[in-house]
Amino acid sequence: MTKITFYKTEDGIYYGFRESGHAGFDDSGKDIICAALSAMTMLIINTVEVALGSDIIYNVDEEKTDIEVIATGALPKFESDKKKNYAIASLLLGYYHQLNDMLEDYYEYLDVDEVVKQI
């Protein structure tokens, strides 16, 4: 099972997440859930870093199947451009909702949660 925990501030701004574990839907290389998670995660990283030109911190541990993504640009404390704040936080919130939609069909393979975490 892959556990995805989203980080948000006390006032509800999504700014990052951690994914850990293999979904276990199929063998490595054939697992459509892992492939979907990887594609969506890379879309977020590339959109924030390249398209929006904002800082993003990410660590990937392929051996442990663990990735953590922190998009500081979602927070006014780190990024003064309110449009970037909104765009990045909305992108992460959209990912959260997409994963919750996936839970309807793949609840045995995904666990999605959110925590208030200060940065």
Secondary structure, DSSP 4 states (H G I P E B T S, - for coil): -EEEEEEE-TT--EEEEEEES---SSSTTT-HHHHHHHHHHHHHHHIIIIIS----EEEEETTTTEEEEE-GGGSTTT---HHHHHHHHHHHHHHHHHHHHHHHHHTTTEEEEEEE---
